[in-house]
Amino acid sequence: KVHYLFMVAYPFSAWSGIVGRLFVNMLLMHNGLLPLVIHSHERQRYYQALATSPIMVTRIMADAYENTLDNAEHHFVEPRKQVMEPASKVA
């Protein structure tokens, strides 16, 4: 919701999306959370949500954050599990 309210209040159209997403990521990281990424294939859905309601933007952001967590698990947790397994199981 914070992102939606920021986007409504932000007076400049140029770079507004980037500034808005940067603002949200700064809030997330300040609170010890991972930043979220809205992938290019979701960008149109994101723009449509901005034109509708804060509920839709919240859903897009929640989906993006879930994807962020899935990616973090895939890139950071799973490789660590492999490294920590006994040598007999790895081979």
C-alpha positions in Angstrom: 0.0 0.0 0.0 2.9 2.3 0.8 4.1 1.9 -2.8 0.7 2.7 -4.3 0.3 5.8 -2.1 3.8 7.0 -3.0 3.1 6.5 -6.7 -0.1 8.5 -6.4 1.6 11.4 -4.6 4.9 11.4 -6.6 4.6 14.6 -8.8 7.0 13.5 -11.7 6.1 11.0 -14.3 9.7 10.4 -15.5 11.4 7.7 -13.4 8.4 7.4 -11.1 8.3 3.6 -11.2 12.0 3.1 -10.6 11.9 5.6 -7.7 8.8 4.0 -6.2 10.3 0.5 -6.4 13.6 1.8 -4.9 11.6 3.4 -2.1 9.8 0.1 -1.3 13.1 -1.9 -1.5 14.8 0.6 0.9 11.9 0.0 3.4 12.2 -3.7 3.0 16.0 -3.8 3.5 15.8 -1.3 6.4 13.6 -3.9 8.1 16.0 -6.8 7.4 14.0 -8.2 4.4 15.2 -9.0 0.9 14.4 -6.5 -1.9 11.8 -7.5 -4.3 12.1 -7.6 -8.1 9.2 -7.1 -10.5 10.4 -9.1 -13.6 10.0 -7.7 -17.0 7.3 -10.3 -17.9 5.2 -8.9 -14.9 5.8 -5.3 -15.7 2.6 -4.8 -17.7 0.5 -6.4 -14.9 2.3 -4.0 -12.4 1.4 -0.9 -14.5 -2.2 -2.0 -14.8 -2.4 -2.6 -11.1 -1.1 1.0 -10.5 -3.9 2.3 -12.6 -6.6 0.4 -10.6 -6.2 0.1 -6.8 -3.8 -0.3 -3.9 -5.2 -3.9 -3.4 -4.1 -4.9 -6.9 -0.6 -3.3 -6.3 -0.3 -5.2 -3.0 -1.1 -8.5 -4.8 1.5 -7.8 -7.4 4.1 -6.9 -4.7 3.2 -10.0 -2.7 3.6 -12.2 -5.8 7.0 -10.5 -6.6 8.1 -11.0 -3.0 7.1 -14.6 -3.0 9.2 -15.0 -6.2 12.1 -13.2 -4.5 12.0 -15.7 -1.6 11.8 -18.7 -4.0 14.8 -17.4 -5.9 16.7 -16.7 -2.7 16.0 -20.3 -1.5 17.1 -21.7 -4.8 20.3 -19.7 -5.0 21.4 -19.6 -1.4 19.8 -22.4 0.6 19.9 -25.3 -1.8 23.6 -25.0 -2.8 24.5 -24.7 0.9 22.6 -27.9 1.6 24.7 -29.7 -1.1 27.9 -28.4 0.4 26.9 -29.5 3.9 25.9 -33.0 2.9 28.4 -35.8 3.7 30.7 -36.7 0.8 29.1 -40.2 0.4 25.7 -38.6 -0.4 27.1 -36.1 -2.9 28.8 -38.6 -5.2 
